[in-house]
């Protein structure tokens, strides 16, 4: 495979790039310039990846990159993914997540790319009374980040139905694992707080419920969807991936505190769900299991243990202090 991974310097993208390198694929990354070390450096694969710093909305650069590297497979993970930032400043989120997607898809169409996997999100479904989400559940988002992912989802699938571009969409549960440096998120901040002996500060009362997917399971799901596209049978379709089990935030926090090395108690500073977020979310992953043969392997306890071990081994990326 000659693969382009957008967002490969980041959290999920770097784990996917590592899996591709390990499989023997030639990997090109396109991402914005960010902090150091990059995710590629943390994975130890910076020298194995053609790492390009560019704006995803630059059509000419993208088209040249696809053609010059003879890219046959595109994995589109780049996004502004922080819900709070999207609520505070929606325009950059819409520009990156929506415009970036249509520019990439158009360049992929022009370059004759053989398959494109686009990362949507469970957030694209929006709030629903009936759970778990299935792929047939309506996309009815109400908040800026969620809307941007639903738009990404719809635009991507339109390129199959209109132009025949072999594209499929992934809607994953909340990803977690080592290398996530967005410390406004629940798991990396709680993990680093526990490792540093600080009390985790939680901006809800612990009652919101989420489905969680370990990042290496996510990487294997992206690859499985790409393999499905190669068979020619899943173009234009969406696939959920998660455990299908809702976990209250309080359960996750208490498990991290139990597994961690320090005796700390969390501090809950909120009531109910934080503003601008969905209260309850979890996914039915029957379709990806039956159609493609993918299943998650790393359960929440094992995944959190691995995450604690990763951040323990990488103190250089942990913040001095942070709060949720």
JOWOTA-V862601 format. One record per backbone hydrogen bond with DSSP energy under -1.0 kcal/mol. CO is the residue of the C=O (numbers start at 1). NH is the residue of the N-H. Records with the same first field share a line. If there is no record, write none. Layout:
BEGIN
CO = NH, NH
END
This chain:
BEGIN
1 = 26
2 = 72, 73
3 = 28
4 = 75
5 = 30
6 = 77
7 = 10
9 = 39
10 = 14
11 = 15
12 = 16
13 = 17
14 = 18
15 = 19
16 = 20
17 = 21
18 = 22
19 = 23
20 = 25
21 = 24
26 = 3
27 = 50
28 = 5
29 = 52
30 = 7
31 = 54
38 = 42
39 = 43
40 = 45
45 = 48
49 = 51
50 = 29
52 = 31
55 = 58
57 = 59
58 = 62
59 = 63
60 = 64
61 = 65
62 = 66
63 = 67
64 = 68
65 = 69
66 = 71
67 = 70
72 = 115
73 = 4
74 = 117
75 = 6
76 = 119
82 = 86
83 = 87
84 = 88
85 = 89
90 = 94
91 = 95
92 = 96
93 = 97
94 = 98, 99
95 = 100
98 = 102
99 = 103
100 = 104
101 = 105
102 = 106
103 = 107
104 = 108
105 = 109
106 = 110
107 = 111
108 = 113
115 = 74
116 = 168
117 = 76
118 = 170
121 = 124
122 = 125
123 = 126
125 = 140
133 = 284
134 = 137
143 = 147
144 = 148
145 = 149
146 = 150
147 = 151
148 = 152
149 = 153
150 = 154
151 = 155
152 = 156
153 = 157
154 = 158
155 = 159
156 = 159
157 = 161
158 = 162
159 = 165
160 = 164
165 = 167
166 = 116
167 = 236
168 = 118
169 = 239
170 = 120
171 = 241
172 = 122
174 = 213
176 = 215
177 = 180
181 = 183
182 = 185
185 = 189
186 = 190
187 = 191
188 = 192
189 = 193
190 = 194
191 = 195
192 = 196
193 = 198
200 = 267
201 = 324
202 = 269
204 = 270
206 = 250
208 = 249
209 = 281
210 = 247
211 = 174
213 = 176
214 = 218
215 = 219
216 = 220
217 = 221
218 = 222
219 = 223
220 = 224
221 = 225
222 = 226
223 = 227
224 = 228
225 = 229
226 = 230
227 = 231
228 = 233
229 = 232
234 = 237
237 = 169
239 = 171
241 = 173
247 = 210
248 = 252
249 = 253
250 = 254
251 = 255
252 = 256
253 = 257
254 = 258
255 = 259
256 = 260
262 = 264
267 = 202
272 = 205
274 = 277
279 = 209
282 = 133
285 = 289
286 = 290
287 = 291
288 = 292, 293, 294
299 = 303
300 = 304
301 = 305
302 = 306
303 = 307
304 = 308
305 = 309
306 = 310
307 = 311
308 = 312
309 = 313
314 = 317
END
